[in-house]
Amino acid sequence: MKKNVMKKWLAVSAAACLSLGAVACGSTETAEAPVQEVTEAVEATTTEVTEAVEETTTEVTEAVEDALTLSITVEVVDNEGATESVTFDTTEEFLYDAIVADGEITLDASETEYGLYVDGVNGVVADYSADGAYWAIYVDGEYGQYGIDTQPVEDGVVYTLQYETYTE
């Protein structure tokens, strides 16, 4: 809380005590004016305190949001080797949610017993049953260890969705 707001609150409280003391001693005529002044001061100070709390709350909320915002890059390498790269900020925890929330890359995925399976990216479908094609996930150039819906998002990391064909 700001110091000047605290000082005003203490001054108003002290004035209220003095006015209440005057009323308690039976001096109602002289106490009415100070009671009105104290009431107005209390209302004004309450408004200031409320505004200071709201301002501080907003500042803290913005600081927390900034701390949770991550910048990531998602590259898409399609079946013809064409590469598209998108860099964006996200507060999402997992890659799938971050990509969907950003909206620049479109994903087609199906639910499996192991989680989401990426069927297509930006309209390019990989059909594993037809020719062994699938969408691989790379994290900073290393083959990913998670599915797209469980891959944690980290600040500054490059995630690559790459069309690949499995051959024995």
N, C-alpha and C positions, 0 to 999 in steps of 0.2 A: 504494500500500500504506500502511496506517496506520502512524504513527510508532512507537507502542508495540509493534506486532508486529515492526517492523524492529529495535527495540532488543532485544527478547527474542531474536530470531534471532541477533543479533550476540553477545549474552551467552552463549547456548547454544553458539555456534561457538567462542567463546573458552574456555569450560569444556571443550569436547571436545578442543581442542588441548592444554590443560594435562593432561588425563587421559591422552591419548595419549602425551604427553611422559613422564609418570610410568611408564607401561607400558614405554616404550622404554628407560628407565633401569634396568629390572629390578625395579621395586618393584610386583610383582603384587598383594601383599596389600593395600596401601594404595590401589591403583588400581581394584580391583573395585567398591567403593562409589561412587566418583565416576563411573565408567563407567556404572553402572546409573542414577545420577541424571541424567547427561548424556543417556542414551538416552531416559529418560522425558521430559526437558525437550524434546528434539528432537521426539519424537512429539507432545507437547502443542503446541509451536510450529508444527509442520507442519500440525496441525489448524486452528490459528488463522489461519495464512497461507491455507490452502485456503478457509476460510470467508470471509475478507476478500476474496479474489479472486472467489469466487462472488457475494458481495454487490455488489461493484463491477461485475461483469459484468451482473448483473440491473439495476442502476441505469442503466448505459450502454444496455442493450437497451431499457429503458422510455423513456429519453430519445430514442432514435432512432425508436422507434415513434410517440411523440408528435409528433416533428418531421415524420414522413411522413403523419400523419393529416390528411385534408382534410375540411372541412365544406362540403357542397354542397346545393343545393335543386333538386329536379326537379319541374317542373309538367307536368301533363297537361291539355291542352285537347281535349276529345273532339268528335265530330261535331255535338253539340247545343250546343256552347259551354260546357259545364260544366267547371269547373276544379278539379283536385285538386292539392295541393301537399304534397310530402314533403321534409323536411330531415333529412339523416343524415350521419354521419361515414364516411369510406372511406379505404382505403389503396390502392385500385385505381388503375391508370394511365389507363384508358379508361372512357368513360361506360357503355357496354353492361355491362362487367364490374362496375362500381359498382352499377348498378341491379339486376342479377341477384343480386349478393352481398347487397344490402340486403333484397330480397324483397318490399317493400311494393307495388311496381308490377310487373305481369306484362307481359312482352314476348313477342310471337310474331315471329320473324324467320326469313328464309330467306337462304341463302348465294347470292350472285351473283358474277359475275366481278369486280365492283367492291367486294366486301365484303358485310357483312350489310345486308339490306334489311328495314326494320321493316314487317311486314304488319299487326300489331295491337298495341294497347296496352290493358291491362285489359279484354280481351275485345272491344274495338271494332276491327273489321277495316276497313282501307282497301283498296279494290280499284281500282287505277289503270286496269286494262283495262276495267272496267265503267263508271266515271263520272269517271275522272281523279283519284280520291281517293288521298292518300298522307299519310304522317306526316312532317312537317317538323321539323327540329331547330333551335332558336334558342339562342344563347349570350348571356346578358345582353341579350336583346331583339334581337340581330342574327342574321340568317339564318346558320346554321352552314355552315362550309366543309369539314366532314368528315362521314363516315358515322358511325353510332352506335358502331361497333366501333373506330374510329380517332380519335374525338373525345377529345382529352386532357382530363383532369379537373383543375380548378384550384380552390384554396381560395376559398370565398366566392362562387362563381359560381352563377347561376341558369340551369339548362338547361330548356328548354321543349320538350316533344314535343306538336306541334299538328297536329290533323287538318285537312288542307286539300284543296281540289279545284282542279286545274289547269284553267284555261279560257284560250282564246286570245284 
